[in-house]
């Protein structure tokens, strides 16, 4: 059985740390739910890892399900930022499904004038706006502009200079709010659920078979991950302009259906894509039904436009995700749901934190399922640091992994397979070299030194480099390499999945029963007396009235519950395509998956770091 970080609700801090391991792994003990206040005593709280179940209390900053920063302490100057080589960015899931006991997102109606905004930079009023001149003027925390408070919104200040009504106004005390939008924000739209089973050969755009019938070598470029012609991107733009969001279900009965082109269509129109390789109705119907049910039930907004703002000294760099872009700053979504995350890199261009902290705000104008036009505003305040080691202490492993995965995946189309894997490892090496040069307490080069907050960086980098998108020569679904469609699927997932899903993507859970399985186990679990009696086709795991069947099904149900979706369970008799997929998930092993073992990876990283230092 693999070791699932997210699946079993296990957390990195769950078990008492064994005496300083030099090959850190996620701990596997179950985690208790933790009440997480987004700020404590007026200060930013560092979110625990994604695997910790949280009840979020909004104390003025958005919760980590909505916005997670790779850095919880922002280097103050561009010089310090460049020196530390820490990736800075945000993973944003504006419509994330709230936990049952989380603080709900309040809705505020500021009247016919609509949401209060900075006249200069258009940031929305938030808990960090300062009010001065007896409450008659306000100072924006994003650009620093002082301006009169709009008529009807002014309020006297208390002895400490706070508005007397601040605690009663959600927009002044919460990190996440829905503001009622005025008529000028109105737009007009729909969702398209398309089920595909074969290569789309006819009409326009159409695809051709592009899969090379041989295993790829490291020097082979992933050209066929580009869409088959510009028409796919044009179709996406037309769909987005018409407010149509494609939600594609690729039920691949055959070997190839050009998921890369379908992904370009889906992603360019803020759509989604689900892929069922080797689709076999008896085994896959339950999962398809569950995926469809969730697609219709999950929290979603329609006709949405989003924009990310950051405070003075910072700037927004690249954005990754599924959206349509008409202007450089606005991201358009015919529809956006709880499974759709964006990521954006942030640069430190000038001295940051003039207004005390660094701020980020993602505002999403959308239509709610009830037909209301709202602006969802998520604001995150991050403290500034001048310290080198504190910047490393404030790093967030899940967000760093999500940002690295997006950056490397986005460059994969057209790039050589080996160069993609090298890019994953080079990112880890650069960061660890900078840590050693500027922040580590020791200077002993005989050891691999890992920052406390990034202990899992080598393991997750290894897992990412072994993802099917970058893998070489590993048999999969009856083929002698990762299928091209499989690579394209992972490109889609790595670019769009919520930060909570990342750890289980690069370090996934599988269950395997080998040939030596006792007949009684086989009987109790599968109702078959021998492996031969299983038949040649993959079949779903049966539910039998035996204690073993009940226990295994209960375990799998729990994994599904934790992941928030039905997972495909299949019984794969030996020799059937798909068994290889299991072996390829053995990230820590040398056998089965391309590349070395975890120990090899640690040695290789250490050697690369020492080389760079000398
Ligand atoms: Zn402003």
Boltz pocket constraint, residues with backbone or C-beta under 6 A from the ligand:
constraints:
  - pocket:
      binder: B
      contacts: [[A, 118], [A, 119], [A, 120], [A, 121], [A, 122], [A, 123], [A, 140], [A, 141], [A, 142], [A, 143], [A, 144], [A, 145]]
      max_distance: 6.0
